[in-house]
Each structure stands twice: as structure tokens, then as C-alpha cells.
Amino acid sequence: MLHNSFLGNSELWERFYSGLKWIIVDEMHEYRGYFGSNVAMILRRFSHHLASKCVYPHYFLCSATCENAREHAENLTGRPFVEINAVDSMRPHRQFTFVQPDIPNYQYWDILQLRIVKAGLACLCQGQSVLAFCPTRKFAEACHSIAMRELEKLDIHKRQHINPSAIKVFRSGLSVDERHSVQEGLKNGTVRLVFTTNALEMGIDIGGLDGIILAGFPDSIMSAWQRIGRAGRSWDANAFVLYYSRNNPLDRFYAENLEGFLVKPLDDLVVNPENEDLVEKHLPSLLFETPQYEDHAGVLGIAMNEAAKRKQRSGARPVASGRYRPHPSLNIRGGGSGTFVLREGKNDIGTLSGQQQFREAYHRAIYSHGGRTYRVKEISSTGSGGQILLESIDSGLRTNASTYTLLTEQDIYDGWQWLANGSRISTYYGKVLITESLNSVEEVNERTGEVVDRWVPEFNSAKFDNAHAFWVQEEENSKLATDGITAFQQLLRVGALFSIPLDSHDIFPHALAKEQKAYIVESYPGGIGIAKKMLERWQTVLDVGIGVAERCRCSKGCPNCIVPPRSKTEMDKFAGIEFARAVLRATSKSPDYEFRGGLWEPAKSTNIS
């Protein structure tokens, strides 16, 4: 609304602007990461446009789950703030049950989904209304399919009848009508069990829910409290929270430390209004809204301000042609890879990002959407996305794709280097190119586990450019580095989840280690500041990762410590720990060199910790 209407058609709002005194942004914690960085640029463009008309409203930003509230508000708007904290002791009574399932790794996801479903159905049988928060869209859709099969069993055994329409899926990519139908059903009581992603985490009044089921720990402490807060919203209500940990170190930590979760401080939130990739995308809109450019309010930030000046000095000017607006072409939620429209027959039923399309909706893939199962029949692509034609099929099939990831370094922005005991350790912050390929696809009968078909998909590669990354290199090619580099990279990844404010999907989970180099790669073009922060804190992050791995009793590395979910990459945990300790010893003093102007030069100062 703010981007497309208030700014995209600003001439229609002149009278409204003249009387504007207050701008109130609720749930400001929702504006973080890539999406938050886009919102920060929109809020700054809005203030800039108002200032060009001598309008200077006051901003009020609100949140119940933000640790660095003042800093985050200032990063979002470019304005100074005063922080006011209010503590309300009136909270509904909630019963917490944290469960660490004992499930074999080879069956983990199937059994975990079944347990989530059975917990939800048990609540329905007792007349309760529940949201089951799932880690991914595919997980939520799978749970819905399993729930439908379990309902058939309940009916066959005459134990209890539950109307299938009381169980729904809610996630991004559904049509507006589908989302509204689920919300209304929750309010009027006709829908009582919803398998959802973080799409129902905040901002929607959905009435009096009895409980929350968490299928794994959310991306952050803040997200966890947002989800928990969906239940027991009246002061005299009782509610429950049932948490099932997945087989990863963060989930297992909270399953074993309920008290630690209840008293843990909230997360610091991160946005990057200096993301040059995003600045370039916002410039056409900025210069369209305020053609006579001048940073009236001083809120745009260095990157956007300088980029706008360069454009104007070069003679660039906005398009003035009828009803043309640059605003609709800017996708503020996606990762810059375009949006695909899902079609069944003549009906648009949802959307999918370019990255999601490549991994989940390739040609002939089995794709679940809104509780129904489809096969991808045809894909038509444009420069900014495209269209996916789906045909409905019977459930009971799934497709599994085998992927390969290639990383190419493109640029180095900053770095440090240590020379110690004959070794050379270098750390870098820079830009890389990620190329992902689909090697093969298997079609599997879910009931029997039988592989019914196998093929190599068409259009089987995709490139993700301008990915920001941090990497460590041991330049002597020692055997210790060769044996331990893959596990070393996972120690960094796990340590980052505990040490740096990030969501798990903000970094690539894939094992990209090569040539004695270990990488942490951000998922969004232009970065949101994670790789840069890794350069500053990598030793602390690595030490935390070592601690997590050593506390796990496994012999080689497992999903409970350093192995990513569904990973088939072999790694030696203890070789990784040994290499990590050697690296920390070699870098215990100040660095010898720093990267400046394309060269290693003797270090003058250090910002690392």
C-alpha cells in the first residue's frame, strides 16, 4: 500500500499529505532481513517525499518482541527515536510441554510429520482449536495430506468423525480468497486445525485458540513468542504450547532447556538499508516520486543518496508516459529471482518465487498447494518470473530432486590474514556467484516407498548472483585442512545460528567447502549484513560451533550437531574440531595483514573479536 499507492500514485494523496501528523508502524519486528531492508528503503523514500513538500510527521514504532527496539527503529526509518518500555504483568496462563522425539534419522521427517498430525487430531477430538506451525510450506502441505488419511482411519474404525473441512493449510502463495476463507473459518469456529508456516505468526486476529503446536523451533526467539502469542489471547484463558524438536542442534538445545527459553533475551534484528543491489531496484521509484532530487530530510542513507546523485549527474530521468509506474516491478518480499504465477486451468491459484520454482516446481514435479496435489505440466518464463501450469492428480506421490551447488568467487570487499607457525590463515568478506543444478529427480510412491520413475529435468540449472559471503581459507593445503574443512564449515554455520541475529533461511545450508575454504553465504542478493558481521565475529562463532559439536555424543557428526537436514555429504566432526582449534590458535593474536585496494597490506588496526 505504501509503496504502490501512497508513493506510486502520490499525486492522488496531496491533500492527505498536507494534514499528516503521525505515522504508526505496528509489529516492527516483522520488518527484518531482506524484506525489512526493502521496507526500510520504502519508509525512507516516504519521509523523503513528504519532506520535499515540507511535511514532517512523527513516527511511532511498536513491538512486543524486539530486543534492539531503538536501533531497529532508527535503521528502518533513518530518524532518531526515544525508546519507551512498558511491562504488563497480565498474561494468560500457558502450559509448556517441550518434547525431544527419539526417532531414527532415516525415518525422521515422515515420523515427525505423523506425530504433529496425531497431536493436532487429538486436540480436535477434545474440542480444541489449534495452530500447528511448520518449518516449511512442503512440511505443512505434507501434514495436511497425512491428516486426511488419518481421518479416513478414524472413520473406518468408527472411533470419531471429524469434518475434513475443519482442517486447512495456511501459507504464502495461496490466493487471497483461500487465505481469507481460512481466517474466517478460524474466527467462526468451522476451522479448528491449521497447518501453517510463519504466515499466521502475527498481525491477524483469529480469535480464541486453545493451543499452539511447534514443529521445530522457529527462526528466532522473537518468532517463537509471536507464534505462542496466537493462543490464549483473552486474559482469563488457559492455553498450551506443545513443542517438538527437530534433529538439529538449535531445536535440541531448547528441548533440553525450557527454562533457558523462557528467560532468554529476545534477538537483535538486522536490516541493511545500504544494500546496493536493493538501492538500484528502488532508484526508479525514488526518482519517479520526487523528480527534483534533493535529500530534504537526510533520511535516505549514504548508498541511496549517492546513487540518486550519480543517476542525475549522468542525465537519467524518470519515464513520463501515461499511467506507467516503475513500482509494480519491484518485488519487496522475494529474493530478486522473480515471481511465478500458479495456474490450474484458467484460474490463478497462487504464486511462487523463482528460487522456490527451481527447487520445488520444476517440470513434472509433484507439487502440493492448499491441501491438494498437482503435477507441474508446463513452465513459461519471462525476465521477471513467469507462469506454472498445474494439473490436479491423486495424492500419494512425491518427487525428490538431487541437486549440486557450485560457488564462484566474484569480488573481495574486506579481509584479514594471519601468519603463524608456518601457516597462512585468511578471512574474507565478498561477493560470490551460486550455480545450482538439478542432477536427477525420483518419483516415489509415498505409501510403499517404491521409486516409480526417474529422470533428468529440463532447464536444470539456475544462477544466484551478487550473493554476499564470508569465507576462511587455510592456504597451505595441509592434510588437517583437507580432512576437516567440510565439518569446519558446518561448525561456522551452527555457531552463527547461536551467535548472530539471523533466520535459518538467511544463509545457504549447502556444503560449499572446497580447496581448504569454508563459506557462509547469504541467501539474498546484495546481503543483509550477515557476511560482514561474520568477518567481525567469526572466531567467537567458531568457538560456539565447537562447543555445540563437542556436547553431542555422536562419533562422526549427525543432524543433532553439525550435519544439515537431509544432507548426504560425508564429514568428519572430530577432524573439523581439530582443524578449527588449530585455526583459532593460529589467529589468537592480531592479524598481520588486511585487505585494502585489492592487495594484502600490513595491518594497522583490527575490528575482529
C-alpha positions in Angstrom: 0.0 0.0 0.0 2.7 2.4 1.0 5.0 1.6 -2.0 2.4 1.1 -4.8 -0.3 3.6 -3.7 1.0 6.4 -1.5 4.2 6.6 -3.4 3.4 5.1 -6.7 0.4 7.4 -7.1 1.4 10.2 -4.9 -0.4 12.9 -6.9 -3.7 11.4 -5.6 -2.7 11.9 -2.0 -1.6 15.5 -1.9 -4.5 16.7 0.3 -3.9 13.8 2.7 -0.2 14.5 3.0 -0.8 18.1 4.0 -2.5 17.1 7.2 -0.4 14.1 8.0 1.0 14.3 11.6 1.7 10.7 12.7 3.0 7.5 11.1 2.5 4.4 13.3 4.2 1.2 12.4 3.0 -1.8 14.4 4.8 -5.1 14.7 8.0 -3.6 13.6 9.9 -6.8 14.3 8.3 -8.3 11.2 10.4 -5.9 9.1 13.8 -7.6 9.3 16.2 -9.3 6.9 15.7 -8.9 3.2 12.0 -7.9 3.4 12.8 -5.5 6.3 15.6 -3.9 4.2 13.1 -3.2 1.4 10.7 -1.7 3.9 13.4 0.5 5.4 14.0 1.9 1.9 10.3 2.5 1.4 9.9 4.2 4.7 12.9 6.4 3.9 11.6 7.2 0.5 8.2 8.2 2.0 9.9 10.5 4.5 12.0 12.0 1.7 8.9 12.6 -0.4 7.0 14.2 2.4 9.9 16.4 3.3 10.0 17.7 -0.3 6.5 19.1 0.4 7.6 20.4 3.9 5.6 17.7 5.7 7.4 16.2 8.7 5.2 13.7 10.6 6.2 12.0 13.9 6.9 8.3 13.7 5.8 5.7 16.3 7.0 2.2 16.0 5.8 -0.6 18.2 6.8 -4.2 19.1 6.4 -6.6 22.0 9.3 -8.9 20.8 12.3 -6.8 19.8 15.5 -6.6 21.8 17.2 -3.7 20.0 14.0 -1.6 19.5 15.6 1.9 19.3 18.4 0.7 16.9 16.0 -1.2 14.7 13.5 1.7 14.5 16.3 4.1 13.5 17.7 1.6 10.9 14.2 1.3 9.4 13.4 5.0 9.1 16.7 6.9 9.2 15.3 9.0 12.1 16.3 9.4 15.7 14.0 7.8 18.3 13.3 7.8 22.1 12.6 4.3 23.5 9.7 3.8 25.9 9.3 0.4 27.5 6.0 -0.8 29.1 5.8 -4.0 31.2 2.4 -5.6 31.6 2.2 -8.5 34.1 -1.2 -9.6 32.9 -0.5 -12.7 30.8 -2.7 -15.7 30.1 -1.8 -19.0 31.7 0.1 -21.2 29.3 1.3 -24.8 29.8 4.5 -25.6 28.1 5.5 -29.1 27.0 8.8 -29.5 25.2 9.4 -32.9 23.5 12.6 -34.3 22.1 11.5 -37.2 19.9 13.5 -40.4 19.7 13.3 -41.1 16.0 15.8 -42.9 13.7 17.4 -40.4 11.3 16.5 -42.4 8.2 12.8 -42.1 9.1 12.9 -38.8 10.9 10.7 -36.5 8.8 8.0 -39.0 8.0 7.6 -39.9 11.7 7.8 -36.3 12.9 5.1 -35.2 10.5 2.9 -38.1 11.7 3.4 -37.1 15.3 2.5 -33.5 14.6 -0.7 -34.6 12.8 -1.7 -37.0 15.5 -1.2 -34.4 18.2 -3.4 -32.0 16.2 -6.1 -34.5 15.6 -6.1 -35.5 19.3 -6.8 -31.8 20.1 -9.7 -31.7 17.6 -11.2 -34.8 19.2 -11.2 -32.9 22.6 -12.9 -30.0 21.0 -9.9 -27.7 20.9 -8.7 -25.3 18.2 -5.0 -25.4 17.3 -2.4 -23.9 15.0 0.4 -26.3 14.1 3.4 -24.2 13.0 5.5 -26.0 10.4 9.1 -25.2 9.3 8.3 -25.1 5.5 5.4 -24.9 3.1 6.2 -28.5 1.9 6.0 -29.7 5.5 2.7 -28.0 6.1 1.2 -29.5 2.9 2.5 -33.0 3.8 0.9 -32.8 7.2 -2.4 -31.9 5.7 -2.2 -34.9 3.3 -1.4 -37.2 6.2 -4.2 -35.7 8.3 -6.7 -36.6 5.6 -5.5 -40.2 5.5 -5.7 -40.4 9.3 -9.3 -39.1 9.2 -10.2 -42.0 6.9 -8.8 -44.4 9.5 -10.8 -42.8 12.3 -14.0 -43.1 10.3 -13.3 -46.7 9.3 -12.8 -47.7 12.9 -15.9 -45.7 14.0 -13.9 -44.0 16.7 -14.8 -40.4 15.9 -16.0 -38.4 12.9 -14.2 -35.1 12.2 -15.3 -33.0 9.2 -12.3 -32.7 6.8 -13.2 -29.1 6.2 -12.2 -28.3 9.8 -8.5 -28.9 8.8 -6.7 -26.5 6.5 -3.3 -25.3 5.3 -2.3 -21.7 5.5 0.9 -20.4 3.9 2.4 -17.9 1.5 1.5 -18.4 -2.2 -2.2 -19.2 -1.6 -4.8 -17.0 -3.3 -6.4 -14.1 -1.4 -9.7 -15.9 -1.3 -8.1 -19.0 0.1 -6.3 -17.1 2.9 -9.5 -15.2 3.8 -11.5 -18.4 3.9 -9.1 -20.0 6.5 -9.0 -16.8 8.6 -12.8 -16.5 8.7 -13.1 -20.3 9.5 -10.8 -19.8 12.5 -12.9 -16.9 13.7 -16.3 -18.6 13.4 -15.1 -22.0 14.6 -15.6 -24.0 11.4 -11.8 -24.4 11.0 -10.1 -25.8 14.1 -6.8 -27.2 13.0 -4.5 -25.4 10.6 -1.0 -26.5 9.5 0.7 -23.2 8.8 4.1 -21.6 8.2 5.1 -18.3 9.7 2.3 -16.7 7.6 0.0 -16.9 10.6 2.7 -15.7 13.0 1.4 -12.2 13.5 -0.9 -9.4 12.5 -4.1 -11.4 12.1 -6.9 -11.5 14.7 -8.0 -15.2 14.6 -10.0 -15.4 17.8 -9.6 -17.7 20.8 -7.3 -20.6 20.0 -6.7 -23.2 22.7 -3.1 -24.2 21.8 -0.1 -24.0 19.6 2.0 -26.9 18.2 5.5 -26.0 17.2 7.0 -28.5 14.7 10.6 -27.4 15.4 12.0 -24.2 16.8 11.2 -21.1 14.8 13.8 -18.9 13.2 14.3 -16.8 16.3 13.2 -16.3 19.9 11.1 -13.4 18.6 9.2 -15.7 16.2 8.7 -18.3 18.9 6.9 -15.8 21.1 4.9 -14.4 18.2 3.6 -18.0 17.5 3.0 -18.7 21.1 1.0 -15.5 21.4 -1.6 -16.7 18.9 -3.2 -18.8 21.6 -4.9 -17.7 24.8 -5.5 -14.1 23.7 -8.1 -13.4 26.3 -6.9 -12.6 29.8 -8.9 -15.3 31.5 -8.0 -18.0 29.0 -5.8 -21.1 29.5 -3.6 -22.2 26.6 -1.0 -24.8 25.9 2.2 -24.9 23.8 3.4 -28.3 22.5 6.9 -28.1 21.0 8.6 -31.0 19.1 12.3 -30.5 18.4 13.7 -31.5 15.0 17.1 -33.2 14.7 19.3 -30.1 14.7 21.4 -28.5 17.5 19.2 -25.4 18.0 16.0 -27.4 18.4 17.6 -30.0 20.7 19.1 -27.2 22.8 15.7 -25.7 23.6 14.1 -29.1 24.1 16.5 -29.7 26.9 16.4 -26.1 28.2 12.8 -25.0 28.7 13.8 -22.6 31.4 16.5 -21.2 29.2 13.9 -20.4 26.5 11.5 -18.7 28.9 14.2 -16.3 30.3 16.4 -15.9 27.1 16.6 -12.3 25.9 14.9 -11.5 22.5 17.0 -11.3 19.4 18.6 -8.3 17.9 17.1 -7.5 14.5 19.1 -6.7 11.3 18.3 -4.7 8.2 20.6 -3.3 5.6 19.4 0.0 4.0 22.8 0.3 2.4 22.3 -2.9 0.3 23.5 -1.6 -3.1 21.6 -4.3 -5.0 18.3 -3.1 -3.4 19.2 0.5 -3.9 19.4 0.0 -7.6 16.0 -1.6 -7.6 14.5 1.3 -5.6 16.1 4.2 -7.6 13.5 4.3 -10.5 10.7 4.6 -7.9 12.6 7.2 -5.9 13.2 9.4 -8.9 9.7 8.9 -10.2 8.2 10.1 -6.9 10.4 13.1 -6.4 12.0 14.1 -9.8 13.7 17.2 -8.5 16.0 15.2 -6.3 17.5 16.6 -3.1 17.8 14.7 0.2 15.4 17.0 2.0 15.1 15.0 5.2 18.6 13.4 5.3 16.9 10.0 5.8 17.8 8.1 2.6 21.1 6.8 3.7 24.5 7.1 2.1 24.1 4.4 -0.6 20.7 5.6 -1.9 21.6 9.3 -1.7 24.9 8.8 -3.6 23.3 6.5 -6.2 20.5 9.0 -6.8 23.0 11.8 -7.3 25.1 9.7 -9.8 21.9 9.0 -11.8 21.0 12.6 -12.0 24.5 13.7 -12.9 24.5 11.1 -15.7 21.4 12.7 -17.2 19.0 9.9 -16.2 15.4 10.9 -15.7 12.1 9.1 -14.9 9.8 7.8 -17.6 6.8 10.1 -18.2 4.4 8.1 -20.3 0.7 7.8 -19.4 -0.1 5.6 -16.5 3.4 4.0 -16.3 4.8 3.4 -12.9 8.0 1.6 -12.0 6.6 0.5 -8.6 4.8 -2.8 -9.6 8.1 -4.3 -11.0 9.8 -4.2 -7.5 9.2 -7.4 -5.5 9.8 -6.4 -1.9 9.4 -9.9 -0.5 11.2 -12.1 -2.9 14.9 -12.7 -3.4 15.1 -10.9 -6.7 14.6 -14.0 -8.8 11.1 -13.1 -10.0 7.6 -14.4 -9.2 5.8 -17.3 -10.9 2.0 -17.4 -11.1 0.5 -20.9 -10.4 -2.4 -21.7 -12.7 -4.9 -24.6 -12.7 -6.9 -24.4 -16.0 -7.9 -20.8 -16.4 -7.6 -19.9 -12.6 -4.7 -18.3 -10.9 -4.4 -20.2 -7.5 -1.2 -18.7 -6.0 2.4 -17.6 -6.6 5.9 -18.9 -6.1 9.3 -17.2 -6.1 11.9 -18.0 -8.7 14.1 -19.9 -6.2 11.1 -21.9 -5.0 10.1 -22.7 -8.5 13.6 -24.1 -9.4 13.7 -26.3 -6.3 10.1 -27.4 -5.9 8.1 -26.8 -9.1 10.4 -27.9 -11.9 8.9 -29.7 -15.0 6.9 -32.9 -14.0 7.4 -32.2 -10.2 4.7 -33.2 -7.8 3.6 -30.0 -6.1 1.2 -29.6 -3.1 -0.8 -26.4 -2.8 -3.7 -25.6 -0.4 -4.1 -29.3 0.6 -4.3 -30.5 -3.0 -1.7 -32.3 -5.1 -0.7 -31.3 -8.6 1.8 -32.1 -11.3 3.8 -29.4 -13.0 2.7 -29.6 -16.6 4.3 -26.6 -18.2 6.5 -23.7 -17.2 6.8 -20.4 -19.2 9.4 -18.0 -18.1 9.9 -14.2 -18.5 12.6 -12.0 -17.3 10.8 -11.3 -14.1 9.2 -14.7 -13.4 6.6 -16.5 -15.4 3.7 -18.9 -15.2 3.4 -22.5 -14.0 0.6 -24.6 -15.4 -0.6 -27.3 -12.9 -2.9 -30.3 -13.3 -4.6 -32.0 -10.4 -3.6 -35.6 -9.6 -4.4 -38.1 -6.9 -2.2 -37.8 -3.8 0.2 -40.5 -2.7 3.2 -39.5 -4.9 6.1 -37.2 -4.3 9.2 -36.1 -6.2 12.7 -35.9 -4.7 15.4 -33.8 -6.6 19.1 -34.4 -6.3 20.9 -31.0 -6.5 24.5 -29.9 -7.0 25.8 -26.5 -5.9 28.8 -24.6 -7.4 30.3 -21.5 -5.9 32.5 -19.0 -7.8 34.2 -16.0 -6.0 33.5 -12.7 -7.8 34.8 -9.9 -5.6 36.5 -9.2 -2.2 35.4 -6.3 -0.1 37.4 -6.8 3.1 39.7 -9.4 4.8 42.3 -10.2 7.3 45.3 -12.5 7.2 47.5 -14.2 9.9 50.9 -15.8 9.5 51.8 -18.2 12.4 53.8 -21.4 12.8 54.3 -21.8 9.1 50.6 -21.5 8.3 48.6 -18.7 6.5 45.0 -18.2 7.5 42.9 -15.7 5.5 39.4 -14.5 6.1 37.3 -12.7 3.5 34.1 -10.8 3.1 33.0 -10.5 -0.5 30.6 -11.4 -3.4 30.1 -14.9 -4.9 28.0 -16.5 -7.7 26.0 -19.6 -6.7 25.0 -22.0 -9.5 22.6 -24.8 -8.6 21.9 -27.8 -10.8 19.2 -30.5 -10.6 21.1 -33.7 -11.3 18.1 -36.1 -11.3 14.5 -36.5 -10.0 12.9 -39.5 -8.4 9.1 -40.0 -8.3 8.2 -42.0 -5.2 5.0 -43.8 -4.1 4.6 -42.4 -0.5 2.7 -45.4 0.7 5.2 -48.1 -0.4 8.4 -46.1 -0.7 8.8 -47.5 -4.3 10.6 -45.4 -6.9 8.2 -45.4 -9.8 10.1 -43.1 -12.2 13.4 -41.3 -12.5 14.5 -38.6 -15.0 16.8 -35.6 -15.5 14.7 -32.4 -15.7 14.7 -29.8 -18.4 16.2 -26.4 -17.6 18.2 -27.9 -14.8 20.4 -25.0 -13.6 19.9 -21.6 -12.0 22.3 -18.9 -11.0 22.0 -16.6 -8.0 24.2 -13.6 -8.5 25.6 -11.0 -6.1 25.4 -13.3 -3.1 27.4 -11.9 -0.1 29.7 -14.3 1.7 32.2 -14.8 4.4 34.9 -17.4 3.9 38.0 -18.8 5.7 41.0 -20.2 3.8 44.0 -22.2 5.1 46.4 -21.5 2.3 49.0 -24.2 3.0 46.7 -27.1 1.8 47.5 -29.2 4.9 46.1 -32.7 5.4 44.3 -31.4 8.5 42.5 -28.8 6.5 41.7 -31.3 3.7 40.2 -33.8 6.1 38.3 -31.2 8.3 37.2 -28.4 6.0 33.6 -29.7 5.4 32.9 -30.2 9.1 34.7 -26.9 9.8 32.2 -25.1 7.6 29.3 -26.6 9.5 30.8 -25.6 12.8 30.7 -22.0 11.4 27.1 -22.4 10.3 25.9 -23.9 13.6 27.8 -21.3 15.6 26.3 -18.5 13.5 22.7 -19.7 14.4 23.5 -19.3 18.1 25.7 -16.1 17.8 24.4 -13.8 15.1 20.9 -12.5 14.7 19.8 -14.4 11.6 16.9 -16.6 10.4 18.0 -20.1 9.4 16.9 -19.4 5.8 19.1 -16.3 5.6 22.1 -18.5 4.8 22.6 -21.3 2.3 22.6 -24.7 4.2 24.6 -26.5 1.5 28.1 -27.8 2.0 30.1 -25.5 -0.3 33.5 -26.1 1.2 36.3 -26.6 -1.3 40.1 -26.1 -1.7 40.6 -25.6 2.0 38.0 -22.9 2.0 34.8 -22.8 4.2 31.9 -20.4 3.2 28.9 -18.8 4.9 26.7 -17.5 2.0 23.7 -15.2 2.4 20.6 -16.2 0.6 19.6 -12.7 -0.7 21.3 -10.6 -3.4 23.3 -7.8 -2.0 23.2 -9.2 1.5 21.6 -8.0 4.7 24.8 -7.7 6.8 25.3 -11.3 8.0 28.6 -11.9 6.0 30.0 -8.6 7.1 29.2 -9.4 10.8 30.8 -12.9 10.3 34.1 -11.2 9.4 33.9 -9.3 12.7 32.9 -12.2 14.9 34.0 -15.4 13.2 36.3 -16.6 16.0 33.5 -16.3 18.6 31.1 -18.0 16.2 33.6 -20.8 15.5 34.1 -21.4 19.3 30.4 -21.6 19.8 30.1 -24.2 17.0 32.9 -26.3 18.5 31.0 -26.3 21.8 27.8 -27.5 20.2 29.6 -30.3 18.3 31.5 -31.5 21.4 28.4 -31.7 23.5 26.9 -34.2 21.0 27.7 -37.8 21.7 27.8 -38.9 18.0 31.1 -40.3 16.6 31.2 -38.7 13.1 28.7 -35.8 13.1 24.9 -36.0 12.9 21.8 -33.8 12.4 21.8 -33.1 16.2 25.1 -31.2 15.9 26.6 -30.2 12.6 25.0 -32.2 9.7 22.4 -30.2 7.8 18.9 -31.8 7.4 18.8 -34.3 4.5 22.4 -33.8 3.8 24.3 -36.7 2.1 27.7 -35.1 2.4 30.2 -37.1 4.4 32.1 -35.2 7.1 34.4 -36.0 10.0 33.3 -34.0 13.0 36.5 -34.6 15.0 38.7 -33.7 12.1 36.7 -30.4 11.8 37.0 -29.7 15.5 40.8 -30.4 15.4 41.2 -28.1 12.4 39.0 -25.4 14.0 41.1 -25.4 17.1 44.3 -25.1 15.1 42.9 -22.2 13.2 41.9 -20.4 16.4 45.4 -20.9 17.8 46.9 -19.5 14.6 44.7 -16.4 14.8 44.9 -15.8 18.5 46.9 -12.6 18.0 46.2 -9.5 15.9 46.2 -10.1 12.2 49.3 -9.4 10.2 47.7 -8.1 7.1 44.4 -6.5 6.0 42.9 -6.4 2.5 42.9 -2.9 1.1 42.5 -1.8 -2.5 42.9 -5.3 -3.9 46.2 -6.0 -2.0 47.2 -7.5 1.3 48.9 -4.7 3.2 50.4 -4.7 6.8 47.5 -4.4 9.3 47.2 -1.1 11.2 44.1 -2.0 13.3 41.6 -4.7 13.9 37.8 -4.9 14.3 37.6 -8.7 14.8 36.6 -10.5 18.0 
